[in-house]
């Protein structure tokens, strides 16, 4: 599994190296050139920041397309014939999505932090210190941050396996003729089914609302309580099992 995962990551950056490089080059050029011509330098920095944001979404799409092409495109025969168990392929693909998301998120966060924390010559960039970050953490509260992180992780895991399930089912024999439209169709249908189930369960008052407060008493977040975690976790398990079954079926057929 480790070799397959490493190959997936290397293959992505080999084909999409320009996604992280281009924004960094534009921003660095703009910062350095601003001492010569502030207008041109500032424009380059602005374009670089826009490229950074759009590059994040482009990276997400390239990860999904790369995963589809690897297992259901021109290279599908090679990767499906590799001596790896269905469970290893399933978790390798899941870790591939998760690791790529972490890499690009940290990349964007690092550039934004360095850009905002750098001393400003003309006062146009706000100077941020660790004291400012600590102040925000104290205001929000560690408990609220941990709850927020837990919610994000649960939603993230569920969304990743939903995409993998959609790509796997959409790349199967019945929907392969639609190309990438197959996974998109499955993802839309899956989202509709999720929405209908949550709507029905909500009508039975199975979900409770929660309210997280800041340390000063103000409302930090209002939303659906822990009850919704049960169907989300069940769906995540079912989708994992579905992807595993489809990998196992393809291997047994081949």
N, C-alpha and C positions, 0 to 999 in steps of 0.2 A: 504493500500500500504506500509505503514511504517513497519508493522509486516512482510510482505513478503520480503521486502528489507533487513531487519535485519536478517531474517532467511537465505537468500541467502548468505550474508556476513559471518555469523557465520558458515554456512555449508561449505563454501570454506576453511576457516582457520582451521576448525576441520579436514578436509581431506587433507589439504596441508600445515600444520604448518611447515613442514621441509623446505619449499622453502625459507622463510625469515630467519629461525633459522640457517640453516647449514652454509651459507656464513659468518654470523656474528660471529659464534663460531670459524670458521677457522681463520678469520682475527684477532679476539681478542686473540686466542691462539698464532698466529704467532707474534703479537706485543709483547705480554708478554714473550714468549719464546725466542725472539730475543736477549734478554739480557743474556741468558744462552748459546744459540747456534744460532749465526746470520744466518748461512746457513739454518738450519732447520726452524727457525722462518720466514726467508724471503720466503722460499718455501711455507710454510703454508699460508702466506699472499697472495702470488701469486695465489695459488690454490683457496683461498677464493675469490679473485677478479674475477677470471674466473667463479667460481660458482655463484657469484653475477650477472654477465652479463647473463650467461645462465639461471639462475634462473628467471630473468626478463621475458625472452621469455617463459620459462616453465610456469610461472604464467599466462601469456596471454593465452596460450593454455589451461591451467586448468580452467580458467574462462569460456572460450568458451565451453569446454567439459562439465563442470558443468552445464552451462545454458542449453545445449542440453539435458543432462540426466534428469535435473529437470523437463523440460516441455515436452520432447518427448521420454524419456527413461523409466526406470522401475518405476520412481516416477511420471510419467506424469498424471496418473489417479487422484492422490491425488491433485496435484497442479492445474489441470484443473477444478477440482470440487470445489475448494475453492471459497467462495462467494466474489469474487473480480471482479470489472468491467473490461472490455477489455482495457479501457484507463489506468486504474491503473496498470494492468499487463504490458502493453506496456512501461509506464514510469518507473515502478519499474525495469524492465530488463535494460532499458537504463541507469538509475542511478546506477544500480549494476555494469555495465561495466565501467562507468565513475568513480565511487568512487574507484573501485579496481585499475584502472589505476593510479589514483591520489595517492592512498596509496603506491603502489609499486614504483612509480616514485619518490615520496618523500623519501621513504626508501632507494632507490639506491643513490639518490642525497645526502642524509644526510651522509651515510657511506662514499661516495667518498669525500665529503667536509671535514669530520672529519679526514679522512685518509690523505688528502693533506694538511690540515691546522695544523696537529699535528707537533710539533717540531721534526726534524730529528736528530738522534744521529750521523749517519755517513754521512749525507748530501745527502742520496739517495732519499729522499722525498722532493719535493719542498714545501717551507713554503708559504702559501697563507694567506693574511690578507684582512680585509674589505677595506683597502685602495686600494689594487690591484683590487678588484671587482668594486669599485667605479670608478677607472680609466678606466676599460673596458667599463663600462656603459657610461661614458662621451665620450669615443672615438666613440662608436657605435651610441649613441644618443637615448634619451628616445623615440622620435617619431618612429624611426626605430624598437626599441624593441616592442613598442605597436602594430605597424603594423604586426610585426612578430608573436606576441602572437595571434592577431586576426586571422591571416591566419592559424595558428596551431589549434586554437579552431574550426574554421569552418571545416577544414579538419578532425579534430578529431571527431566531432559530426557526420559528414557524414560517416566516416569509421565505427563508432560504430553502427549506425543504419543500415548500409549495412551488417554488420556481423549478427545483430539480424534478419534482413529480410532474409538473407541466411539460418540461422539456422531454422527460423520458416517455410519458404517455403520448405527447404530441409528435415525438420522433418515431413512434411505432409504425407498424405496417399499415394500419388503417388510415392514419393521418399524415404519413410521410409525404404523400403527393402534394400536400400544401406547403411543404418546406417549413420555414420558420413560422408561418401562419398557424401551423398545427399547435405548437406550444402556446402561442398567444391565445388561440381559441380555448384551449384547455384551461389556461390561467383565468380567463374571463369567466368561464362557466364555473370554475372552482370558487372564484370570488362571489359570484351570485349565490351559489349554494351556501357558502359561509354566511352571507348576509341574511338569507332566508332563515337559516337555523338559529342564528343569534336573535333575529327578530321574533321568532316563535318562542324561544326560551325566555326572552325579555317580557313577553306578554304574560307568562306564568309567574312573573316577579321573582325569578331565580337569581337575579343579579341585584346586589346592593350597591349603593353609591358611597363613595369615600370622599373625604375632604382632607387634604394635607395642608397644614398651616406652617407659615414661616415662624421664626423665633419671636418676631414682633407681633404675632397674632393675625397677620394678614393671610389671605388664602393663597397657597402656592399652586394647588391643582385640585380640580374637581373631576371626578370620573367614575366609571363603573368599577365596583369593588372586586374582591378576590374571586367571587363566584364565576366570573368569565374565564378564569384561568383553567378551570376543569375542562370545558370543551376545547380550549386552545391546546392544552397538553394532550388531550385525547386525539385531536386532529393531527398534531405533530407526530404522535406514535403511529397512527394509521397511515399517514403519508410516507413515513420512513419504511414501514412494512410494505407498502405498495411499491416503492422504488426498489426495495430488495427483491420482491417477487418478480418484478419485470426484468431486473438484471438476471435473476436465476433462470427465468423462462428463456431469455435470449441465449444464455450460455447452454442450456440443455438442448435447445432447438438446433444451435450451430454444431 
